[in-house]
Amino acid sequence: MIRVLPNILIAEHELAFKTARSGGPGGQHVNKTESRVQMRWHVAASPGVPDDVKARFAAAYRNRINEDGEIVIDCDETRSQHRNREICLERLKAMLAAVAKPPKVRKKSKPGKSALARRRKHREAHSAKKAARRKVDY
């Protein structure tokens, strides 16, 4: 089990890892070993993630979720397949942590007295400026 937050858990079997040869740093090493890691996770099918977090995750990362409902995370930053796998997991944890907290509800408020006074003063000055440009009727 991967614990992202106390209320968010992801089972290891939910994550699908695939490896490939990398084009990143490492020279001849990356030409011979499969150090690139691609991780797939089906967002909607995860029982350890609350529904409201799933909805916010799907909304925030809708461009990164494919037609099958999976998010795909790639990493080929290092020469080590194990480190690239850890980086993929860290990225997923960061993405989930970013949407885990519900957005703050905005409380409706009215402008203060001084703000209304400034607005009225500005409108009166603007009106006077326009009035001075009008034709004078003799």
C-alpha positions as CSV (number, residue, x, y, z in Angstrom):
1,M,0.0,0.0,0.0
2,I,1.2,3.5,-0.9
3,R,0.0,6.1,1.6
4,V,-0.4,9.5,0.0
5,L,-2.3,11.1,2.9
6,P,-4.1,9.5,5.9
7,N,-7.3,9.2,3.9
8,I,-5.7,8.4,0.5
9,L,-4.2,4.9,-0.1
10,I,-3.2,3.3,-3.4
11,A,-2.7,-0.5,-3.6
12,E,0.4,-1.6,-5.5
13,H,-1.6,-3.8,-7.8
14,E,-3.5,-0.7,-9.1
15,L,-0.3,0.7,-10.6
16,A,1.0,-0.8,-13.9
17,F,4.6,-0.2,-14.7
18,K,6.2,-0.6,-18.1
19,T,9.9,-0.1,-18.9
20,A,11.6,0.9,-22.1
21,R,15.0,2.1,-23.3
22,S,15.7,5.6,-22.4
23,G,17.1,8.5,-24.3
24,G,18.1,10.4,-21.2
25,P,21.5,10.9,-19.6
26,G,23.7,7.8,-19.3
27,G,25.4,7.3,-22.6
28,Q,25.9,3.7,-23.7
29,H,24.3,2.5,-20.5
30,V,20.8,3.8,-21.5
31,N,21.2,2.3,-25.0
32,K,21.6,-1.2,-23.4
33,T,19.2,-1.1,-20.4
34,E,15.5,-0.4,-20.0
35,S,15.8,2.5,-17.5
36,R,12.7,4.5,-18.7
37,V,9.6,3.9,-16.6
38,Q,6.0,4.5,-17.6
39,M,3.4,4.2,-14.9
40,R,-0.3,3.9,-15.5
41,W,-3.1,4.3,-12.9
42,H,-6.8,4.0,-13.4
43,V,-8.2,7.0,-11.5
44,A,-11.9,6.0,-11.2
45,A,-11.3,2.4,-10.3
46,S,-9.2,3.1,-7.2
47,P,-11.1,2.2,-4.0
48,G,-8.6,3.9,-1.7
49,V,-9.2,7.4,-3.0
50,P,-12.4,9.3,-1.9
51,D,-14.8,10.2,-4.6
52,D,-14.5,14.0,-4.1
53,V,-10.7,13.7,-4.5
54,K,-11.2,11.6,-7.7
55,A,-13.5,14.2,-9.1
56,R,-11.1,17.1,-8.4
57,F,-8.2,15.0,-9.8
58,A,-10.1,14.2,-13.0
59,A,-11.0,17.9,-13.4
60,A,-7.5,19.2,-12.7
61,Y,-5.6,16.7,-14.9
62,R,-8.3,16.0,-17.6
63,N,-5.7,16.7,-20.3
64,R,-3.4,14.0,-18.9
65,I,-6.0,11.3,-18.5
66,N,-6.4,9.0,-21.6
67,E,-9.6,7.5,-23.1
68,D,-9.4,4.5,-20.8
69,G,-9.5,6.8,-17.7
70,E,-5.8,6.2,-16.9
71,I,-3.2,8.7,-16.0
72,V,0.2,8.0,-17.6
73,I,3.3,9.3,-15.9
74,D,6.7,8.9,-17.7
75,C,10.2,9.3,-16.3
76,D,13.6,8.8,-17.9
77,E,15.5,11.4,-15.8
78,T,18.1,9.0,-14.3
79,R,20.1,6.0,-15.3
80,S,18.4,3.9,-12.7
81,Q,15.1,2.2,-13.4
82,H,14.4,2.0,-9.7
83,R,14.9,5.7,-9.2
84,N,12.8,6.5,-12.2
85,R,10.0,4.3,-10.7
86,E,10.3,6.2,-7.4
87,I,10.1,9.6,-9.3
88,C,6.9,8.4,-11.0
89,L,5.4,7.5,-7.6
90,E,6.5,10.9,-6.1
91,R,4.8,12.7,-9.0
92,L,1.6,10.8,-8.5
93,K,1.7,11.5,-4.8
94,A,2.3,15.2,-5.4
95,M,-0.6,15.4,-7.9
96,L,-3.0,13.7,-5.4
97,A,-1.8,15.9,-2.6
98,A,-2.5,19.0,-4.7
99,V,-6.1,18.1,-5.2
100,A,-6.8,16.4,-1.8
101,K,-7.7,19.6,0.0
102,P,-11.1,20.9,-1.1
103,P,-11.0,24.5,-2.5
104,K,-11.8,27.3,-0.1
105,V,-15.4,28.5,-0.4
106,R,-15.7,32.2,-1.3
107,K,-17.8,34.2,1.1
108,K,-19.8,36.9,-0.6
109,S,-19.0,40.4,0.7
110,K,-19.9,44.0,-0.1
111,P,-17.4,46.7,-0.8
112,G,-16.5,48.9,2.1
113,K,-17.6,52.5,2.6
114,S,-14.2,54.0,1.6
115,A,-14.1,51.9,-1.6
116,L,-17.6,53.1,-2.5
117,A,-16.6,56.7,-1.7
118,R,-13.4,56.4,-3.9
119,R,-15.5,55.0,-6.8
120,R,-18.1,57.8,-6.5
121,K,-15.4,60.5,-6.4
122,H,-13.7,58.9,-9.5
123,R,-17.1,58.8,-11.3
124,E,-17.9,62.4,-10.5
125,A,-14.4,63.6,-11.7
126,H,-14.8,61.6,-14.9
127,S,-18.3,63.1,-15.4
128,A,-17.0,66.6,-14.8
129,K,-14.2,66.1,-17.3
130,K,-16.7,64.9,-20.0
131,A,-19.1,67.7,-19.2
132,A,-16.4,70.3,-19.8
133,R,-16.0,68.9,-23.3
134,R,-19.6,69.4,-24.3
135,K,-20.8,72.2,-26.6
136,V,-21.9,75.3,-24.7
137,D,-25.4,76.5,-25.7
138,Y,-25.6,80.3,-25.6
